[in-house]
Amino acid sequence: MIESVRDGVYVRTSHMQQLQSVMVIDDGGVYLFDPCYFDDEIREIRSFVAPYQHGRELNLILTHSDFDHIAGVPYFAPEYGVWGASTWDTDNEQRAAAKIELFDSQYYVNRPWHGVLNRIQFARHFADGESYQDVHFVHAKGHTNDGLVTIKNHVAVVGDYLSALEFPFIYTSYYDYCATLKGLRGVFVQHQVNLVIPQHGPYAEGSAEVERRFAIAEDYLAALETTVREGLQQGRAVDDVANVSAQVLTFDGQPLAKGITSFHKSNVRILWRELSPQHT
C-alpha cells in the first residue's frame, strides 16, 4: 500500500526488509527513489505514478548500488532518466545484479526479464554538493562508496542511513560513515530538513525524531569504536571481539537483532583493519 506522507511525498513499504520506495511529485517532475523490490510492488508504483507523468520531467534516483535498491530500474528506464552519484560503483552494481538473479531464482520471483539485470544507463551523475533546479545532492560514504542523499522541499531521502531498524551497516569505512553523519547534520540545518526518509524502516518526521536517528546511530558507532580499540589493546582475536560484542552491544536500547548480527561482525572487522596500522 502506498502511503501519503505529506503533500506530494509518498512511500511504498516492501515486504522485504521494509524497503521504502519513495515518490516525490510536484508540478515540475516525478522523482522516484529506489523502486523495489518484488514485481507486484513495483507495478503498483508504476500504476500510482502513471497519471502524474504527462508534462512532467521523469527521474529515477538511486541512493546507492546495492541489489535491493536497483531491482526496479528496468520497470521505468529509459522513460525515466536514471540519476546517481558521480562516485557510482560499477563493480558493486555488477555484484548486485548477480545477487538479484540469485535471490530471484531462490525465491521464485518473477520479473519481466530473465537472467542478469542489464547494466544501468545513467542520464546524470551528481557531484557532492551539486544542485539541479530545487534539488540538492550530497554524497554519503561509509555504507558504500556511492551513496547519494537527495534533499528537496525540506525532505531528505537518505538511502541506508538514519534507519530506526538497522544499526549502521559499514561496507567501506567506519571513518567515512562518521564523516557522512557529521556532514548531514550541517546540510540538514542549512536546508531546514524536517522529514528524513531512509530506505529501510519508518521515516523520521520533525526535528526531535531526526535528531534521535542521529543519536542512535552515533551511539552505536561510538560503542563499536570503543569495543574494537579495547580488543586491540588487550591483544584479543578479531573474531572473538566480533562474536562477543554481537551479544552485548545494543542499538536504540535493544539487543542487536539475531538476523543481522553478521553485519555487526563485519563492522568490527572493517574498523579493526582501519585501526590496526596504529597498533603495529
C-alpha positions as CSV (number, residue, x, y, z in Angstrom):
1,M,0.0,0.0,0.0
2,I,1.3,3.5,-0.9
3,E,1.2,6.0,2.0
4,S,0.9,9.7,1.6
5,V,3.5,11.2,4.0
6,R,2.8,14.8,3.1
7,D,1.6,16.8,0.1
8,G,3.4,15.3,-2.9
9,V,5.5,12.8,-0.9
10,Y,4.6,9.1,-0.9
11,V,6.2,5.9,0.3
12,R,5.6,2.3,-0.5
13,T,7.0,-0.2,2.0
14,S,8.2,-3.6,0.6
15,H,7.6,-6.9,2.3
16,M,11.4,-7.4,2.1
17,Q,13.5,-5.6,4.7
18,Q,10.8,-2.8,5.0
19,L,12.4,-1.2,1.9
20,Q,11.0,2.2,1.3
21,S,10.3,3.2,-2.3
22,V,9.8,7.0,-2.3
23,M,7.8,9.1,-4.8
24,V,8.1,12.9,-4.8
25,I,5.7,14.6,-7.2
26,D,5.3,18.3,-7.9
27,D,4.3,20.4,-10.9
28,G,7.7,20.1,-12.5
29,G,8.5,16.4,-12.1
30,V,8.1,12.9,-10.8
31,Y,11.1,11.7,-8.7
32,L,11.3,8.0,-7.9
33,F,13.8,6.7,-5.3
34,D,14.9,3.0,-5.3
35,P,11.6,1.5,-6.6
36,C,11.7,-2.0,-5.1
37,Y,11.5,-4.9,-4.7
38,F,9.0,-7.5,-5.8
39,D,7.3,-7.4,-9.2
40,D,3.8,-6.7,-7.9
41,E,5.1,-3.9,-5.6
42,I,7.0,-2.2,-8.4
43,R,4.0,-2.5,-10.7
44,E,1.8,-0.8,-8.0
45,I,4.3,2.1,-8.0
46,R,4.1,2.3,-11.8
47,S,0.3,2.4,-11.7
48,F,0.4,5.1,-9.0
49,V,2.7,7.5,-10.8
50,A,1.3,7.0,-14.3
51,P,-1.4,9.7,-14.0
52,Y,1.2,12.2,-13.0
53,Q,3.7,11.6,-15.8
54,H,2.3,13.7,-18.6
55,G,4.1,17.0,-19.0
56,R,6.5,16.4,-16.1
57,E,10.2,15.6,-16.0
58,L,10.6,11.9,-15.0
59,N,13.6,10.9,-12.9
60,L,14.6,7.8,-11.1
61,I,17.2,8.4,-8.4
62,L,19.3,5.6,-7.0
63,T,20.6,6.1,-3.4
64,H,23.4,3.5,-4.0
65,S,24.2,0.4,-5.9
66,D,23.2,-2.4,-3.5
67,F,21.0,-5.1,-5.0
68,D,17.8,-4.4,-3.2
69,H,17.9,-0.8,-4.4
70,I,18.4,-1.2,-8.1
71,A,16.0,-4.1,-9.0
72,G,13.2,-1.7,-10.1
73,V,15.2,0.2,-12.7
74,P,14.1,-1.8,-15.8
75,Y,10.5,-1.1,-15.0
76,F,11.0,2.6,-15.5
77,A,14.1,3.2,-17.7
78,P,14.5,4.6,-20.3
79,E,11.2,6.5,-19.9
80,Y,12.6,7.8,-16.6
81,G,16.1,9.3,-16.6
82,V,18.3,7.5,-14.1
83,W,20.3,9.6,-11.7
84,G,23.1,8.6,-9.3
85,A,26.2,9.8,-7.6
86,S,29.3,10.6,-9.6
87,T,31.0,8.0,-7.4
88,W,28.7,5.3,-8.7
89,D,30.4,1.9,-8.1
90,T,30.0,-0.2,-11.3
91,D,31.8,-3.1,-9.7
92,N,29.3,-3.2,-6.9
93,E,26.5,-2.8,-9.4
94,Q,27.7,-5.9,-11.2
95,R,27.7,-7.9,-8.0
96,A,24.3,-6.5,-7.1
97,A,22.9,-7.7,-10.5
98,A,24.2,-11.2,-9.8
99,K,22.7,-11.1,-6.4
100,I,19.3,-10.1,-7.8
101,E,19.4,-13.1,-10.1
102,L,20.4,-15.4,-7.3
103,F,17.7,-14.1,-4.9
104,D,15.0,-14.2,-7.5
105,S,15.9,-17.7,-8.6
106,Q,16.0,-18.9,-5.0
107,Y,12.6,-17.4,-4.1
108,Y,10.9,-17.8,-7.5
109,V,10.5,-14.0,-8.0
110,N,9.0,-13.3,-11.4
111,R,10.4,-10.4,-13.5
112,P,9.7,-9.1,-17.0
113,W,13.2,-10.2,-17.9
114,H,15.3,-13.3,-17.4
115,G,18.9,-13.7,-16.3
116,V,21.2,-10.9,-15.1
117,L,20.0,-7.3,-14.9
118,N,21.4,-5.2,-17.7
119,R,24.0,-2.5,-16.9
120,I,22.2,0.6,-15.8
121,Q,22.3,3.5,-18.3
122,F,22.5,6.8,-16.4
123,A,21.1,10.1,-17.6
124,R,23.0,12.1,-15.0
125,H,25.6,11.7,-12.2
126,F,25.8,14.3,-9.5
127,A,28.8,15.6,-7.6
128,D,28.9,16.1,-3.9
129,G,27.1,19.4,-3.1
130,E,25.7,19.8,-6.6
131,S,22.1,21.2,-7.2
132,Y,19.7,20.8,-10.0
133,Q,16.8,23.2,-10.0
134,D,15.4,22.9,-6.5
135,V,17.0,19.5,-5.7
136,H,20.3,19.3,-3.7
137,F,22.6,16.3,-3.7
138,V,25.1,15.2,-1.0
139,H,27.5,12.2,-1.3
140,A,27.2,9.7,1.5
141,K,30.1,7.3,2.1
142,G,30.7,4.6,4.7
143,H,27.9,2.2,3.9
144,T,29.0,2.1,0.3
145,N,31.3,4.5,-1.6
146,D,28.5,5.7,-3.9
147,G,25.7,6.8,-1.6
148,L,23.6,9.8,-2.7
149,V,21.4,11.8,-0.3
150,T,18.7,13.9,-2.1
151,I,17.1,17.0,-0.5
152,K,14.0,18.7,-1.9
153,N,11.5,20.9,-0.2
154,H,12.9,20.2,3.3
155,V,12.7,16.4,2.7
156,A,15.8,14.3,2.6
157,V,15.9,10.8,1.1
158,V,19.0,9.2,2.7
159,G,19.4,5.6,1.5
160,D,20.8,3.3,4.1
161,Y,21.5,5.9,6.8
162,L,19.5,7.1,9.8
163,S,17.3,4.0,10.0
164,A,15.3,3.1,13.1
165,L,15.6,-0.6,12.2
166,E,19.2,-1.0,11.1
167,F,22.2,-0.1,13.1
168,P,24.8,1.4,10.8
169,F,26.0,-1.2,8.2
170,I,29.5,-0.3,7.2
171,Y,30.7,-1.8,4.0
172,T,33.6,0.5,3.2
173,S,34.9,2.7,6.0
174,Y,34.0,3.5,9.6
175,Y,35.5,6.9,9.5
176,D,33.7,7.7,6.2
177,Y,30.5,6.7,7.8
178,C,31.1,9.0,10.8
179,A,32.0,11.9,8.5
180,T,28.8,11.3,6.5
181,L,26.7,11.7,9.6
182,K,28.6,14.8,10.7
183,G,28.2,16.3,7.2
184,L,24.5,15.5,7.0
185,R,23.8,17.3,10.3
186,G,25.1,20.6,8.8
187,V,23.4,20.1,5.5
188,F,20.0,19.4,7.2
189,V,20.3,22.6,9.2
190,Q,21.2,24.6,6.0
191,H,18.2,23.2,4.1
192,Q,15.8,23.1,7.1
193,V,15.2,19.4,6.6
194,N,12.2,18.3,8.8
195,L,11.4,14.9,7.1
196,V,14.1,12.2,6.6
197,I,13.2,9.1,4.7
198,P,15.6,6.2,5.0
199,Q,15.3,3.2,2.6
200,H,14.7,0.7,5.4
201,G,12.0,1.2,8.1
202,P,9.9,4.2,9.1
203,Y,10.6,7.8,8.1
204,A,11.6,10.4,10.7
205,E,9.3,13.4,10.8
206,G,10.1,16.5,12.9
207,S,13.4,17.8,14.3
208,A,13.2,15.7,17.5
209,E,12.9,12.4,15.7
210,V,15.5,13.4,13.1
211,E,17.9,14.2,16.0
212,R,17.1,10.9,17.7
213,R,18.1,9.0,14.5
214,F,21.5,10.7,14.5
215,A,21.9,9.9,18.2
216,I,21.1,6.2,18.0
217,A,23.5,5.8,15.0
218,E,26.2,7.8,16.7
219,D,25.8,5.8,20.0
220,Y,26.2,2.5,18.2
221,L,29.3,3.8,16.3
222,A,30.9,5.1,19.5
223,A,30.3,1.8,21.2
224,L,31.7,-0.1,18.2
225,E,34.9,2.0,18.2
226,T,35.4,1.6,22.0
227,T,34.9,-2.2,21.6
228,V,37.4,-2.5,18.8
229,R,40.0,-0.3,20.5
230,E,39.8,-2.3,23.7
231,G,40.1,-5.5,21.8
232,L,43.3,-4.3,20.0
233,Q,44.8,-3.1,23.3
234,Q,44.1,-6.4,25.0
235,G,45.6,-8.4,22.2
236,R,42.3,-10.3,21.5
237,A,41.4,-12.0,18.3
238,V,39.2,-10.0,16.0
239,D,36.7,-12.9,15.7
240,D,36.4,-13.1,19.5
241,V,35.7,-9.4,19.7
242,A,33.1,-9.6,16.9
243,N,31.3,-12.6,18.4
244,V,31.2,-11.4,22.0
245,S,30.2,-7.8,21.1
246,A,27.4,-9.0,18.9
247,Q,25.8,-10.4,22.1
248,V,26.3,-7.3,24.3
249,L,26.1,-4.2,22.1
250,T,22.8,-2.5,21.6
251,F,21.0,-0.3,19.1
252,D,18.4,2.1,20.2
253,G,18.4,0.4,23.6
254,Q,17.7,-3.1,22.2
255,P,20.0,-6.1,21.6
256,L,21.2,-6.4,18.0
257,A,18.7,-8.5,16.1
258,K,19.9,-12.0,15.5
259,G,19.2,-12.0,11.8
260,I,21.6,-9.1,11.2
261,T,24.4,-9.7,13.7
262,S,26.6,-10.7,10.8
263,F,26.6,-7.1,9.7
264,H,27.9,-6.0,13.1
265,K,30.6,-8.6,13.0
266,S,31.6,-7.2,9.6
267,N,31.6,-3.7,11.1
268,V,34.1,-4.9,13.7
269,R,36.4,-6.4,11.1
270,I,36.3,-3.3,8.9
271,L,37.1,-1.0,11.9
272,W,39.7,-3.4,13.1
273,R,41.6,-3.1,9.8
274,E,41.2,0.7,9.9
275,L,42.7,0.9,13.4
276,S,45.3,-2.0,13.1
277,P,48.1,0.1,11.4
278,Q,48.2,2.2,14.6
279,H,49.0,-0.9,16.7
280,T,51.7,-2.5,14.5
